[in-house]
């Protein structure tokens, strides 16, 4: 966010030219991979134009709603001398302090203020990410808007009688609308090889991370507190050999419980950077983007079909095979990700250092047997019942009818056992049955066929 304001299309073309040097899987919200999709429905997404109108549409995300309350005088933000509006904003947005994770790589627009001694803190819930940098004039916000996808804001940290969130577009889209974010305005979590100043060694490449990434490729440039046994990750480690930056000592940063010897933790709301919070963050960042992709593609497909149907004299709601493919392709990818089909397995127990796991699980909802999609496993995988809790989100519910109906159908076909194809064999009959039962009891708006017996 540094003055130059390219067009969104130029932004995406520039972003696409920044190709990682590293290997199989490169993915990265260090600044708060999926390879380019070679399918019939994948194409440049003109989100700045109708029917998306990303730049001009009025957002309806949690930050925009909070701004409306501030303007109406029904909500007040309180300022303190240590972290400005941070604590008050987290409370207003219902973001737990236990969600704090810390990134020290210089990978955001405030890179000059970020270093291993002064990491950037990120706090989040299901819909909003908040970035705090020591000494900064602003707080950063990235939200999941039901219709627009990722939306971005700044809030000045100086004390004001009427603090106001300012929406950001072009500058943020330089990083947050690219192949790394499924070519939609979205979020990303990045793993890099950082030197002692926090500067990434880009000649070694980077990784964009999600629940599909093996632990050994995660959290380069991040602090990580918690235990994970003999498994290793890139967190807490610094490059010592600039000629061979990829030769990080991964054991040196393993199973770290205390950061107080690394920097002054009293400058932050919490002392750690919880490993479980990091895992949840990575999961939902990519899922938010996949929901946005399915939303955009469905809206664009329906709009295009209407014009074609009008020209050909077909009924307005007629859906051709090509239109169906444009909608179903992104939905299929979304469903696969929601069911954790390509989740990287854990080889041993993972435990955090904060109350995040308990705070997260406590939000429910739960079925009559006390089960929730928020229940953790953390021994061989992340969740006990592997279907994403973001199925309860406003963004999922706001999918266009054609995409939402298709998602429900595919989920039901898999969970009910109607689809026993190899692509979904990782979900056992017991897991499918449990997830189906939980959703029947806790998810409003399910189609009627979900409620019938198998």
C-alpha positions, 0 to 999 in steps of 0.5 A, a space after each residue: 500500500 505505497 502510493 502506486 495504484 495499478 488497475 485490478 487487471 494489471 495487478 493480477 497480471 503482475 502477481 501471476 508473473 511472480 513465480 515461486 522457485 520452489 517445488 511441489 507446493 507453494 502457498 502463503 497470510 504472512 502479509 495480512 498454492 494452488 497452481 493455476 487451474 487448467 480446467 474448463 471453468 478456470 479463466 481470468 475473473 473480471 471481478 471489477 465489473 458486473 455482476 461482482 463490482 468489487 471496487 464499487 459495491 458496498 461491503 457487508 462484512 463484519 468490519 463494515 457492520 462495525 463501521 456502521 455501528 460506530 457511525 450510528 453511535 451504537 458502538 464505541 471503540 476505546 483507545 489505550 496507550 499501549 496497543 491503541 484500538 486493538 483490544 477494543 476492536 477485538 472485543 467488538 469483532 468477537 475475536 479471541 486474544 488466544 488466536 494470536 499468532 506472530 509473523 516476523 518475516 518482512 512480507 507485508 506492506 509494513 515490512 520496515 517495522 517488522 523483524 524477529 524482535 518486533 513481529 507482527 501479531 495477527 488475531 482472527 475469528 471465522 470471518 475477520 483477520 486483524 494485523 497489529 504492528 508495534 509503533 504503526 500508525 494503523 491496524 490492518 483488517 482483512 475480512 470475508 465478505 459474503 458477496 465480495 470475498 476478501 475485503 481490506 481496511 485500515 484503522 488509524 491508531 491515533 486517538 480520534 473522537 470518531 475512529 473510522 475504518 478506511 477500505 483499501 482496494 488496489 494496493 492490497 490487491 497487488 498481493 491479495 488477488 493472484 494465483 495464490 488466492 485462487 485469482 479472487 480478492 482473498 487471503 494468504 498464509 506464506 512460509 519463507 526462508 527468513 534471515 536474521 532481519 526477517 528478510 525472506 531469501 526469495 532465491 530459495 522460494 516460498 510456500 503458500 500454506 494450507 491444511 494440505 501442506 506438510 508441516 515441514 513446509 509451514 511457518 517459515 518466518 513465523 513464531 510457533 509455540 507448542 509441542 509437536 513431537 518429532 515432527 518438524 516445521 520451519 517456524 522459529 528458525 533463521 537462515 544462517 547461510 545465505 548461499 544455501 538458505 534452504 538449509 534451515 535447522 528445523 530442530 532448533 525451532 521445534 517444540 518451543 514453549 516460551 518466546 520471551 528470550 526471542 523478543 519482548 513479549 510484553 508488547 503483545 496481548 498474549 505471550 505466544 504464537 499458538 500452533 493450533 491457531 496457526 493450523 486453523 488459520 491456514 485451513 480457513 484462509 484457503 477455504 474462504 478463497 475457494 468459497 469466493 471462487 465458487 461464488 464469483 464463477 457461479 454469478 458470472 456463469 449465470 449472468 453469461 447464460 442469461 445473455 446467451 439464452 436471451 439471444 437464442 430465445 431460450 428460457 432465462 433459467 435454462 442451464 447448458 452443460 458449459 454453464 453447469 461446468 463453470 459452476 460445478 468445477 469450483 464447487 467440486 474443489 470446494 467440497 473436496 477441501 471442506 472434507 479435508 481429502 488432501 489434508 497432510 497427516 500428523 505423525 504425532 500429537 500437536 498441542 498449543 500453549 494458549 486457550 485457543 483450542 478450548 476457546 475455538 471448540 466452545 463456540 459449537 454448535 453441537 448435536 444432541 450427542 455433544 459432537 461439533 465440527 469444531 472438535 479437535 483431533 490433533 493426533 493424526 489430523 486437525 479435526 475429529 469430524 473432518 468437515 469444515 466449520 465454515 459451512 456455518 458461515 455467512 459466506 457459504 450461505 451466500 453462495 448463489 443458489 446454483 452453487 449452494 445447491 450443488 455443494 449440498 448435493 455433493 456433500 450429501 452424496 459423499 456423506 450418505 455413501 451414495 458416492 463411494 468413488 476413490 476420490 472420497 475414500 479417505 472418509 470412512 463410513 463411520 466418519 461420513 455418518 458422524 458428519 452427516 448426523 452433526 450437520 442434520 442436527 446443527 445446520 439450518 437450511 439443509 435441503 429436505 433430502 438431507 433430512 430423510 434416512 439414507 
